[in-house]
Amino acid sequence: MILALVQARMGSTRLPGKVLADLAGKPVLQHVIERTQEVRSADHVEVLTTSRPENYPVMGLCRRLNVKCYTWTGDESDVLGRFAACLRRYYDRHWHRDQPEYVLRVCADSPLLDPMAADELLAAAVGSDADYCAYSCDGETPLLGSGYFAEVADVQALLRLDRDLPAGDPRREHVTQGLYTQPELYLRYYIPPPAWWLADSRPVVIDTAEDLARLQEELNPN
């Protein structure tokens, strides 16, 4: 089974509440969820947030969209812990029969996520049997922050990383960083980005108010 996990929270240093900001008539997070649901290889889609009251609107949107939402009660900056806790539930046979083998990690500030690219990446991950799979321009470093692409991790590798990285390690905030920065411990597999992205590699991730305004204009040209 392949599980797609969308990490979302209202807190943001540069643009607080961006995941629920309006974009072309829908909250940004709704765009992300709907595009993630178009990934054919993904068997389930779930949103990961935290138990802080400021994230209650995220939970509310998930209820309205009938999407599962896992609420992490631990340290909000420990996003790896959030992923691992969610994944471990699937290995409790009293809770769920299906056990995920791979997880597609999606960021909630990427409303233009490319579902076809995600399917291509998942196929590469399954075919390579790697612990971590991502797009890369140089074959050495993952292509992150574009807004179009996700990452794939082997579930058991991610759970092992959660056990091995101590509390407070800054790599825990970035979930997969411990996988792609330790090639001696985890097998990485990179594929080149699609030709269409190479032709116009502008990032479409929403990080600032300017990013949101630019995407708003592109999606609503009139």
C-alpha positions in Angstrom: 0.0 0.0 0.0 1.1 3.5 -0.7 0.1 6.3 1.6 0.1 10.0 0.7 0.6 12.3 3.7 0.1 16.0 3.4 1.7 18.0 6.2 -0.2 21.1 7.1 -0.3 23.6 9.9 -1.4 27.2 10.3 1.8 28.5 11.8 4.2 30.0 9.3 6.9 32.6 10.0 6.5 34.5 6.7 2.8 33.9 5.9 0.7 32.7 8.9 -2.4 30.8 7.9 -1.2 30.3 4.3 -2.6 26.8 4.0 -6.1 28.1 4.3 -5.6 31.3 2.3 -8.0 31.7 -0.6 -6.6 30.7 -4.0 -8.9 30.9 -7.0 -11.9 30.4 -4.8 -10.5 27.5 -2.7 -8.3 27.2 0.3 -4.7 26.4 -0.7 -4.9 23.1 1.3 -7.9 22.0 -0.7 -6.0 22.5 -3.9 -3.2 20.3 -2.5 -5.6 17.6 -1.3 -7.4 17.4 -4.6 -4.2 17.2 -6.6 -2.9 14.5 -4.2 -6.1 12.5 -4.6 -5.3 12.5 -8.4 -2.1 10.5 -7.8 -3.2 7.1 -9.1 -0.6 5.1 -7.2 -1.6 6.4 -3.8 -4.1 4.2 -2.0 -5.0 6.6 0.8 -4.6 10.4 1.4 -4.3 11.8 4.9 -3.5 15.2 6.3 -1.1 15.6 9.2 -1.5 18.5 11.6 -0.9 19.2 15.3 -3.2 19.6 18.2 -2.7 23.3 18.7 -6.0 25.3 18.6 -4.8 27.4 15.7 -4.9 24.2 13.6 -8.6 23.5 14.4 -9.6 25.1 11.0 -7.3 22.6 9.2 -9.2 19.8 10.9 -12.5 21.4 10.0 -11.6 21.6 6.3 -10.6 18.0 6.3 -14.0 17.0 7.9 -15.8 19.1 5.2 -13.7 17.3 2.4 -14.1 13.9 4.1 -10.4 13.5 4.3 -8.6 11.7 7.2 -6.7 14.1 9.5 -4.1 12.9 11.9 -3.5 15.2 14.9 0.0 15.1 16.4 0.1 16.0 20.1 3.9 16.2 20.3 6.4 18.9 19.5 5.2 20.9 16.5 8.7 21.2 15.1 9.2 17.4 15.2 7.6 16.7 11.8 9.4 13.4 11.5 7.8 12.3 14.8 4.4 13.4 13.4 4.9 11.2 10.3 6.2 8.2 12.3 3.3 8.3 14.8 0.8 8.4 12.0 2.5 5.5 10.1 2.8 3.3 13.2 -1.0 3.2 13.5 -1.2 1.3 10.2 1.0 -1.4 11.8 -1.5 -1.9 14.7 -3.6 -4.8 13.4 -6.4 -3.7 15.7 -6.6 -0.4 14.0 -5.9 -1.1 10.3 -5.4 -4.2 8.2 -3.4 -2.6 5.4 0.2 -1.7 6.0 1.9 1.0 3.9 5.2 0.2 2.2 5.8 3.7 0.8 4.8 7.1 1.8 4.4 10.1 -0.5 5.3 13.2 1.4 3.4 16.3 0.2 3.7 19.9 1.6 0.5 21.9 2.0 2.0 25.0 0.4 2.3 23.4 -3.0 -1.2 23.9 -4.6 0.2 23.0 -8.1 1.6 19.6 -7.1 1.9 17.5 -10.3 0.0 14.2 -9.8 1.6 12.6 -12.9 5.1 13.4 -11.6 4.2 11.9 -8.3 3.1 8.7 -10.0 6.4 8.6 -11.9 8.3 9.1 -8.7 6.4 6.3 -6.9 7.0 3.9 -9.8 10.7 4.7 -9.6 10.7 4.1 -5.9 9.0 0.8 -6.1 11.2 -0.3 -9.0 14.4 0.7 -7.3 13.6 -0.6 -3.9 15.3 2.5 -2.5 14.8 4.0 0.9 14.3 7.5 -0.5 13.4 8.7 -4.0 13.1 12.2 -5.4 13.7 14.3 -8.5 17.2 15.7 -8.8 19.0 17.9 -11.3 22.5 16.7 -10.4 21.8 13.1 -9.2 23.2 14.0 -5.8 20.7 16.4 -4.1 16.9 16.2 -4.1 14.9 18.9 -5.9 12.9 20.4 -3.1 10.9 23.6 -2.8 9.7 23.7 -6.4 6.0 23.3 -5.5 5.5 20.7 -8.3 7.2 17.6 -6.8 6.8 15.4 -3.8 9.2 12.9 -2.2 8.9 9.2 -1.6 10.3 7.2 1.4 10.2 3.6 2.3 8.0 3.4 5.4 10.4 1.1 7.3 13.4 3.3 6.5 11.4 6.4 7.8 10.5 4.6 11.0 14.1 3.5 11.5 15.2 7.1 11.0 12.7 8.2 13.6 14.2 5.8 16.1 17.8 6.8 15.3 17.6 10.6 15.2 17.6 11.9 18.8 15.1 14.5 20.0 16.1 18.0 19.1 18.0 17.0 16.0 17.2 19.7 13.5 16.8 17.1 10.7 13.6 15.9 12.4 11.8 19.1 11.3 12.5 18.3 7.7 11.3 14.7 7.9 13.3 13.1 5.1 16.6 15.0 5.5 18.1 12.2 7.5 17.5 9.8 4.6 19.1 11.8 1.8 22.0 13.1 3.9 23.2 9.7 5.0 23.9 7.7 1.9 26.0 5.2 4.0 22.8 4.3 5.9 20.0 4.7 3.4 19.7 3.9 -0.3 18.8 6.9 -2.4 17.5 6.9 -5.9 17.1 10.1 -8.0 15.4 10.6 -11.3 15.7 13.7 -13.6 12.9 16.2 -13.6 10.5 16.3 -16.5 11.4 18.3 -19.6 8.5 20.7 -19.1 9.9 21.7 -15.7 13.4 22.2 -17.1 11.9 24.6 -19.7 10.4 26.9 -16.9 11.8 26.0 -13.5 10.1 28.8 -11.5 9.1 27.6 -8.1 5.3 27.7 -7.4 5.5 27.0 -3.7 3.7 29.5 -1.5 6.1 31.0 1.0 5.2 34.7 1.1 2.3 37.0 0.4 4.0 37.8 -2.9 4.0 34.1 -3.9 0.3 33.9 -3.1 -0.5 37.0 -5.1 1.4 35.8 -8.1 -0.3 32.4 -8.2 -3.7 34.1 -7.7 -3.0 36.2 -10.8 -1.9 33.2 -12.8 -4.9 31.1 -11.9 -7.3 34.1 -12.3 -5.9 36.1 -15.2 -9.1 38.1 -15.6 
